Amino acid sequence: MVQAALGSRRPYALAFVDVRMPPGWDGIETSARIWQVDPDLQIVICTAFADYSWDDMVDKLGATDRLVILKKPFEAIEVLQLASALTEKWRLQQEAKHELEHLETLVRERTRVLEETNAKLTLALANVETLSGLIPICSGCKKIRDDRGFWSQVESYIAAHSEAKFTHGLCPECAGKYYPGVAYPTLTAA
């Protein structure tokens, strides 16, 4: 019955279980098996006998706030009070459980959005190191002016604003200008 109620999305809130239920399982075994199916169910164990001590029940069922012992003989008002209080307790626990699930969903969604935003920011930060836009350069000496108004060599400026590395050589025109007697190797197209 507990499985069927869960399957139809109409779970029980509370079960009154007698300790002695011949033939078959007793109330303690029945409660243990019920909690395997629905761990949220509140259970009232009804007994007139001392078949189990409280310690025996805790050993079998575990320490839990979902278990109440009702000694026989009991008054109808005791049953009504337990039914009312434990059903409300179950309802509040279900409400809290659903709210927690909702909050966990919100946290997962916001975490996903933050991770996406972080990835975009990381990419944007990487692109900040890429030179773009207008770069003020001197027409004569080819120095570049930075944002603070200081002038520096092209290599220094580019090295400071990117991950580019430089090697130096001479183009054929400069080789002829600075080393007029030295033959500059030329590349031939194959």
C-alpha positions in Angstrom: 0.0 0.0 0.0 2.9 2.4 0.8 4.5 1.6 -2.6 1.2 2.1 -4.4 0.6 5.4 -2.6 4.0 6.7 -3.6 3.6 5.5 -7.1 0.3 7.5 -7.4 2.0 10.6 -5.9 -0.3 10.4 -2.9 2.0 9.2 -0.1 0.8 8.4 3.3 1.9 10.8 6.0 1.3 8.5 9.0 0.9 4.8 9.8 -0.3 3.3 13.1 1.4 -0.1 13.4 0.7 -2.7 16.1 3.7 -4.6 17.4 1.9 -7.9 17.3 0.5 -8.7 13.9 0.4 -12.5 13.5 1.1 -14.3 11.2 4.1 -12.8 9.5 6.1 -9.7 10.3 5.7 -8.0 13.6 5.2 -4.2 13.8 8.9 -3.4 14.1 9.9 -5.4 11.0 6.9 -3.9 9.2 8.1 -0.4 10.1 11.6 -1.1 9.0 10.3 -2.3 5.6 8.0 0.6 5.3 10.9 3.0 5.8 12.8 1.2 3.1 10.1 2.3 0.7 9.2 5.7 2.2 11.7 7.1 4.7 9.6 10.2 5.3 6.5 8.3 6.8 5.7 9.0 10.4 5.0 5.8 12.4 3.2 5.3 15.7 3.9 1.9 17.2 1.0 0.6 19.3 1.7 -2.0 21.9 0.4 -3.4 25.2 3.3 -5.7 25.7 7.0 -5.4 26.3 8.1 -7.4 23.3 10.7 -4.8 22.5 12.5 -2.3 24.7 13.1 1.2 23.4 16.8 0.2 22.9 15.7 -2.8 20.9 13.6 -0.6 18.7 16.4 1.9 18.2 18.8 -1.0 17.3 16.3 -2.3 14.7 15.0 1.0 13.3 17.7 3.5 14.1 17.3 6.7 16.2 14.7 8.7 14.5 12.2 11.5 15.1 9.6 9.7 12.9 8.7 7.1 15.5 6.4 7.4 18.4 5.3 4.7 20.9 1.7 4.6 22.0 1.0 2.2 24.9 -2.3 0.4 25.1 -4.9 0.9 26.4 -5.0 4.4 24.9 -7.8 7.0 24.7 -9.3 8.1 21.3 -8.1 11.6 22.0 -4.5 10.4 22.1 -4.9 8.9 18.7 -6.5 12.1 17.3 -3.8 14.3 18.8 -1.0 12.1 17.4 -2.6 11.9 14.0 -3.1 15.7 13.8 0.4 16.6 15.1 2.3 14.0 13.2 0.5 14.6 9.9 1.2 18.3 10.3 4.9 17.5 11.0 5.0 15.3 7.9 3.4 18.1 5.8 5.9 20.7 7.0 8.8 18.3 6.3 7.5 17.8 2.8 7.1 21.5 2.3 10.7 22.1 3.6 12.0 19.3 1.4 10.4 20.7 -1.7 11.6 24.2 -0.9 15.1 22.8 -0.5 14.9 21.0 -3.8 13.7 24.3 -5.4 16.6 26.2 -3.8 19.1 23.6 -5.0 17.7 24.0 -8.5 18.1 27.7 -8.3 21.7 27.4 -7.0 22.6 25.0 -9.9 21.1 27.3 -12.4 22.8 30.4 -11.0 26.1 28.5 -10.7 25.7 27.5 -14.4 25.1 31.2 -15.3 28.1 32.3 -13.2 30.3 29.7 -14.9 29.2 30.9 -18.3 29.8 34.5 -17.3 33.2 33.7 -15.9 34.1 31.9 -19.1 33.0 35.0 -21.1 35.0 37.3 -18.8 38.1 35.1 -19.0 37.8 35.2 -22.8 37.3 39.0 -22.7 40.3 39.4 -20.4 42.4 37.3 -22.8 41.3 39.6 -25.6 42.3 42.7 -23.6 45.9 41.6 -24.2 45.3 41.7 -28.0 46.2 45.0 -29.5 43.4 46.7 -31.4 42.1 50.1 -32.3 44.2 53.1 -33.0 47.8 53.1 -31.8 49.5 56.5 -31.7 52.9 56.1 -33.4 55.5 58.7 -34.3 56.0 59.1 -38.1 59.7 59.7 -37.7 61.2 57.4 -35.1 58.2 55.0 -34.9 57.9 55.1 -31.1 54.4 54.5 -29.7 52.7 56.7 -27.1 51.0 54.7 -24.3 47.9 55.7 -22.3 49.9 57.7 -19.8 51.6 59.8 -22.6 55.0 58.1 -22.5 56.7 57.2 -25.7 58.5 53.8 -26.1 60.0 51.7 -28.8 57.5 49.5 -30.8 59.0 46.3 -29.4 58.7 47.5 -25.8 55.1 48.7 -26.3 54.0 45.5 -28.0 55.7 43.3 -25.5 54.0 45.2 -22.6 50.5 44.9 -24.2 50.6 41.4 -25.7 52.3 38.0 -25.4 54.2 38.6 -28.6 58.0 37.9 -28.6 60.5 39.5 -31.0 63.5 38.3 -32.9 65.6 40.8 -34.8 67.0 40.8 -38.3 67.4 43.3 -41.2 65.3 43.7 -44.2 67.2 43.9 -47.5 66.8 47.7 -47.7 68.2 48.3 -44.2 71.0 45.7 -44.8 72.1 47.7 -47.8 71.8 51.0 -46.0 73.7 50.0 -42.8 76.1 47.4 -44.3 76.7 48.5 -47.9 79.5 46.2 -48.8 78.0 43.0 -47.4 75.9 40.7 -49.7 72.5 40.1 -48.3 71.1 36.6 -49.1 67.9 36.7 -51.2 65.2 34.2 -51.3 64.2 32.8 -54.6 60.8 31.4 -55.4 60.8 27.7 -56.2 
